[in-house]
Each structure stands twice: as structure tokens, then as C-alpha cells.
């Protein structure tokens, strides 16, 4: 009995050691350096500040201070307690990032518990697979950022575990209610909690657990109706009257901040383009699912990348199929099918962050699939057919190569790049603070600014001045250059509509723009050449450009640049 108890406690000791390793890596990564690197994090934190100050759930960084109708409220509400405890910014950023790292620890524990439930995986294998999830560069990155990705993934995995346990005919109804509450909380973190909840409900119906399904539905319904109304059905906030006359660049950027559904409608240009986006997303789904394991090593050769991606994806599917055969359909399987079906119609690329809740499933699938295939290959060594030996031998060699690639990526891949990015951002922050200080010294509180994509809400928190990104590109522009060209013609709409005085440029971290075409960079360079520079940081990576000619296009000194600033309307008036 003592030996059995000793063996039972060993996995938990291993988990504790893994958590210590996770925390050590996170401390070395310096999560504070990543604040403002992601478009959502500072928006969440500024809305949390508003909640703490009793202003309600709004976007205080945006001109007009509209209601925050795009993101569910749970994460900003949790972060509001950081502001209540320490209202001094940026001194409260370490505490906020500590909250996210705590959620990261929750993700590690949830992954461990999920993997332990898989038949055919021993305790030491569970720890190895949990380590692969815990120390994955994508997990580390999003554990360092104030976003809903890791909290949502951790809560979803726990919900899958509890749902699998209680969505049976013989299970108690209290467990179904708890599952429903957890599913509802996932909805309050992200709208994509809807396929999570629906998948668990379908699993209950598949198992004919009708009473449990009824309790689950009744528990989820208030959460579902609230989130659907506030984030999907309810019309987005209308821009304040002074802004209403301005062009499509302004309109779509306003919708970007206030409405998923509104922004989505703008991207549905025609059936042909929508179909092209859909099929492209299928390829991205396959590539990014495999990419959890083999990226970035195999990207260096297109042929090797293509073959390794398909083989890795096939092994993952084969392993998941083995799981289903051994233990039946589980809530995570139904939820994955619905989740992927919805994201295939999503405008934005980002499968690596969207699928974090399913990373333990993919890792287990690859491990079990590879293990089974190698086992079959080993048994074929005694086959009298040379062709069987060649096929299984080649497959075993390919799996061995993939496994080596996975370990290389795990040890030397994107994690090294992540630490390098942290150091670069730390150096860049000192230059940004020079810019923030200049703004505070030289402009009034009601001054407005346009910034690179990820800098707007961070700019507000550091300076108290409202800001917006230059323009929210229509995602369809990634597939149709003419859409991007039209957006670029209206890139000054936001600046003109908000009466912005300044245009901020930050070298190296205007990454979202680079995801489009080279013509975007050419357009930005052209604009920078005609806008007067009023501030440059000590190392020249951060600049402030004046927008007088945007606000006074009819000034004689500005007429020469009207065609550059407003290609679709050289006179520069509202349109």
C-alpha cells in the first residue's frame, strides 16, 4: 500500500516541478516587456481601469468613449481588481501580468489532468506531454500577455474534463450544473465559448443523458443569451455626431473596436472571395495544427514543410481516432468540430492562439498515433513481403525525423526568438517613454493621436490622451489586393475624423501592417515623407509626425500634399 501511495504521489511531484520550471521561464521572459505588443491587451486593461473607476464597461482610450461591445466582460472585470489594489500605472503592470501567469499555471494543471484521463498514456508520458504543452512558445507568449487566450483555454480544458465525467445518464445533476456554469464562464471570456458549450451539450445528447443535457442547457442559457445580445446581436455603438460624416476608413475602424459582426459583414464582398477565404482557412488550420509541433524548423524548405505538415496532421488525426475508439466520443471532440467549423469562416488568421484549448488533445494524438504506427512497423519486421517492410520502415524513419524536429523546435525554436523579442521590446520601451513624456509636456489632455496597430490603448494609459489605430484593414484585403489599395486610399480617415494632431511611428513593431502587401509599406513611407516630424526618440525608432495638413487641407501650405494624403479626395473634406 505504501508503494502504491508513493507511486500515486510521484506524478504530482513531477507536476509541481514542472510548474516551478514554467514560472522560472516566465520570470526570465519578463512578461512586462510584452505589454502593448498585442492589440487586445491594453484595450482590456484600459477597460478594466474604467470598471475600477465606476465608469462602466467602456473603451476609454477611444474618442467618444463607446461601450465595450466587442469583448465579453469577464477578463476586464478580473483585471479591474488590479486597478483597485494599485491604481498607479505603469506600476501595476507587473501585478496584471502576474495574474496572467497564474492563469498560465492553471493551463498547465488543466493539461496535466486532461492527459491523465487518456487510456494508454503512462504517468511519465503524461508529464512529458504536459511539459510540451506548458513550455510551448505559443503558451509562453500568451501567458505573458493580458489577453483572454490562456484563461479561456484553461477554463475550457477543465470544462471538458468535468463535462466528460458528468455527461452520463447515471451521473448526478449537480455535476451537469457545474459544467454549465463553467461553460457560461468561458462564454464570458470569449464569444467562442459558444461552440465549447454546444459541443458538451451534443456529447450529452449523444450519450442520451437527457436529464443532464436539460440541466446543462438551463444553466448555460442566461450566459449564452447575454453574450449573444451584447457582443453579436446588439447594434454596435454609433460614432458621436461630429465623426459621422467621415469615410470608409473611419467607419470600418470604428466597427473594428465595437463589433465583430459589423466588421465581418464588411469583409463579405462576394461569394467567390468568401469561398476563397474559407478554403484558405482549411489550409491554415492544417498548417498551424501541425505547426504546433514542427514549426519553425521545417519552414525552411517548402517541399519538406509541405510533406511534414501533411504527415504530422495525419498522425494527429490517427491518434485522435485511436482515442475515440478506446474511450468513446468525449466533449472535446464535439467542441473541436464545431469550433473549427466556426473559425473557418472567421476573418482573422491566428489558429495558433485560437486552438490553445485543444493543444493537449493534439499533442496526445500525435504521441499515440506515432507510437501505434511505430509499433505496427515493428511487428511488420517479420513479414515475408519486402514491400511491407519498406513501407513501414520508411514510415518509421519519417516519424523519427518528425520527432527529432519536434524536440529541436521545443528546445531551440521559437522560444529563443521569444526571449530575443522580449529584450528588443525592453530597449524600445525606453524610447517610447521619451515619446510619452514629450506628449504629456507639450499637449493638452484632449489631444488625440493615431498610432500603429498595437499601440493605441497603451498610448492612452501612458499619456491619458485618447488614440486610435491608423486604420483597421479589412481582413479580406489579405486575399484581394484591390481591397487593401482602397483601404490605403482612406488611411487618413481616422486621423481626420478624430481631429488627431499627431501620427506616431514605431520601427520594427508595426507587424500587423507587414502582414499585407509591400504596397502598405510603400504607402506609409510616402506619408511619412510629407508629414512634418516634431519628435524623434534618442535612437530614432519612435517618431511623432504632425497632422496639420490633415486637419487643414485647404491651407495654401498644404495643397501640394493633398493628393498624397487623400488620394480619393484631394480636397480633403469629409466624404
HUNORJO-V914372 format. One record per pair of residues at least 24 apart in sequence whose ideal C-beta (glycine too) atoms are under 6 Angstrom apart, sorted by the first residue. I is the first residue (numbers start at 1). GAP is how many residues later the second one is. Records with the same first field share a line. If there is no record, write none. Layout:
BEGIN
I->GAP  GAP
END
This chain:
BEGIN
11->112
14->113
15->97
18->113  116
19->86  89
22->86  112
26->75
29->115  393
30->392
31->66  113
32->61  62  65
33->389  392  393
34->110  111
35->58
36->422
38->107  109
39->414  415
40->107
41->104  105  106
42->415  416
43->414
44->31  32  102
45->34  101
46->411  414  415
47->29
48->28  31  32  35
49->34
51->25  29
52->28  31  32
61->396  399  405
62->195
63->385  403  435
64->176
66->171  192
67->170
69->167  189
70->188  190
72->116  155
74->114  115
75->73  114
89->372
96->50
100->43  46
101->42
103->47  48  51
104->39  46
106->48
107->43  46  47
108->26
110->44  47  48
111->249
113->48
114->43  47  246
115->245  249
118->246
119->207  208
129->234  238
132->231
133->226  227  230
137->277  278  281
138->214
148->41  42
149->204  207
151->38
152->37  38
153->203  204
155->31
156->30  40  201
157->200
159->24
160->171  172
163->37  168
164->166  167
167->36  37  42  45
168->39  41
169->40
173->42
176->36  39  40
177->38  42
179->37
180->36  39  40
181->38
183->37
184->36  39
187->36  40
191->40
195->140  143  144  147
196->139
198->140
199->132  135  136  139
200->131
202->132
203->128  131
206->123
232->29
236->26
243->254
245->329
246->247  251  328
247->243  246  328
248->242
249->222  241  244
250->243  244  247
252->220
253->218  219  241
256->216
266->208
267->80  207  208  209
269->207
273->203
276->203
277->202
278->66
281->63
284->67
285->66
286->27
288->63  64
289->24
293->113
294->111
296->117
297->108  111  112
315->51  54  55
316->46  49  50
318->51
319->46  47  49  50
320->45
322->46  50
332->29
347->128
348->127
370->29
374->25
431->106  108  110  111
432->110
434->103
435->107
436->26  27
438->97
439->24
447->54
448->50  51  52
449->51  53
450->44  45  50  53
451->53
452->54  58
453->59
468->26
481->36
484->32  33
488->35
489->78  79
492->58  73
495->52  55
496->54
500->47
501->46
502->42
503->28  42  44
504->40
505->38
506->36
507->34
530->31  34
END
